[in-house]
């Protein structure tokens, strides 16, 4: 199998308060680039859409721009910024630090199909 897609023509764009995500959906991979504007916080901007207290998605990410703080439900915290590669398991909050937008690539099996999407 060989699949090639471009983010110049994403399969989907999903807007949410203080940000948006563009994604391509492939057989075994969803690849998304998310932009979070200053002031964005998951618990304020996405929780009302998702219907959960914290983010329940698994993320394999790479930060292109900006700085973000991530807090796990168990209290663990870390900051990520340009050039950082990270893995975050379900059960976390995240927010933009400073006045620069955060741009993150997310490589995941199905995350882009569910992030910031209303749960039925």
C-alpha positions as CSV (number, residue, x, y, z in Angstrom):
1,X,0.0,0.0,0.0
2,X,1.1,3.5,-0.7
3,X,-0.9,6.6,0.3
4,X,0.1,10.2,-0.1
5,X,-1.9,13.3,0.9
6,X,-1.0,16.9,1.4
7,X,-2.1,19.4,4.1
8,X,-2.5,21.9,1.3
9,X,-5.8,20.1,0.7
10,X,-6.8,18.6,4.1
11,X,-9.6,16.1,4.4
12,X,-11.0,18.2,7.2
13,X,-10.7,21.4,9.1
14,X,-12.2,21.7,12.5
15,X,-12.6,25.1,14.2
16,X,-12.9,25.5,17.9
17,X,-12.6,28.5,20.3
18,X,-9.1,30.0,20.1
19,X,-7.9,27.6,17.4
20,X,-8.4,25.1,14.6
21,X,-7.1,21.8,13.3
22,X,-6.4,20.6,9.8
23,X,-6.2,16.9,9.1
24,X,-5.6,14.2,6.5
25,X,-7.1,10.8,7.2
26,X,-5.3,7.8,5.9
27,X,-5.7,4.0,6.3
28,X,-3.6,3.6,9.4
29,X,-2.8,7.2,10.3
30,X,-4.5,10.5,11.0
31,X,-2.1,13.4,10.7
32,X,-3.2,16.8,12.0
33,X,-1.7,20.2,12.4
34,X,-3.4,22.1,15.2
35,X,-3.0,25.9,15.9
36,X,-3.9,27.1,19.3
37,X,-4.1,30.9,19.8
38,X,-3.0,32.8,22.9
39,X,-5.6,32.3,25.6
40,X,-6.5,28.7,24.4
41,X,-7.0,26.2,27.2
42,X,-8.4,22.7,26.7
43,X,-10.6,22.8,29.8
44,X,-12.2,26.1,28.7
45,X,-12.3,25.8,24.9
46,X,-12.6,22.1,24.0
47,X,-14.1,20.5,27.2
48,X,-17.6,21.9,26.4
49,X,-17.4,20.3,22.9
50,X,-15.9,17.0,24.0
51,X,-18.1,16.7,27.1
52,X,-15.3,15.4,29.3
53,X,-13.4,17.2,32.2
54,X,-10.0,16.6,30.6
55,X,-8.7,15.5,27.2
56,X,-9.2,11.8,26.8
57,X,-7.1,11.5,23.6
58,X,-3.6,10.0,23.2
59,X,-1.2,12.4,21.4
60,X,2.1,11.8,19.7
61,X,3.2,15.3,18.9
62,X,5.8,17.6,17.6
63,X,5.8,21.3,18.4
64,X,6.6,23.6,15.4
65,X,6.0,26.9,17.2
66,X,5.0,28.4,20.5
67,X,5.0,27.1,24.1
68,X,2.4,24.9,25.8
69,X,2.0,23.6,29.3
70,X,0.5,20.1,29.8
71,X,-0.9,18.9,33.2
72,X,-1.9,15.2,33.6
73,X,-4.8,14.2,35.8
74,X,-2.4,12.6,38.2
75,X,-0.6,16.0,38.7
76,X,2.4,15.5,36.5
77,X,3.3,18.6,34.4
78,X,5.6,19.6,31.6
79,X,6.2,22.4,29.2
80,X,6.7,21.8,25.4
81,X,8.1,24.1,22.8
82,X,9.6,24.3,19.3
83,X,11.4,21.1,18.4
84,X,10.0,19.1,21.2
85,X,8.5,15.6,20.5
86,X,6.0,14.4,23.1
87,X,3.7,11.6,24.0
88,X,0.7,12.4,26.2
89,X,-1.7,9.7,27.4
90,X,-5.5,10.4,28.0
91,X,-6.4,12.4,31.0
92,X,-4.8,15.8,30.7
93,X,-5.3,19.6,30.3
94,X,-3.1,21.9,28.2
95,X,-2.9,25.6,27.6
96,X,-0.9,28.1,25.6
97,X,1.9,30.0,27.3
98,X,2.6,33.6,26.3
99,X,1.5,35.6,23.3
100,X,2.5,33.4,20.4
101,X,0.2,30.8,18.8
102,X,1.2,27.2,19.3
103,X,1.4,25.0,16.2
104,X,1.6,21.2,16.9
105,X,1.7,18.2,14.5
106,X,-0.1,15.2,15.9
107,X,0.7,11.8,14.5
108,X,-1.9,9.3,15.8
109,X,-4.0,6.4,14.7
110,X,-7.4,8.1,15.1
111,X,-6.9,11.2,17.2
112,X,-7.7,13.7,14.4
113,X,-11.1,12.1,13.8
114,X,-12.2,12.8,17.4
115,X,-10.3,15.8,18.8
116,X,-12.6,18.8,19.5
117,X,-15.6,16.9,18.1
118,X,-18.8,16.7,20.0
119,X,-19.4,13.4,21.7
120,X,-22.9,12.0,20.9
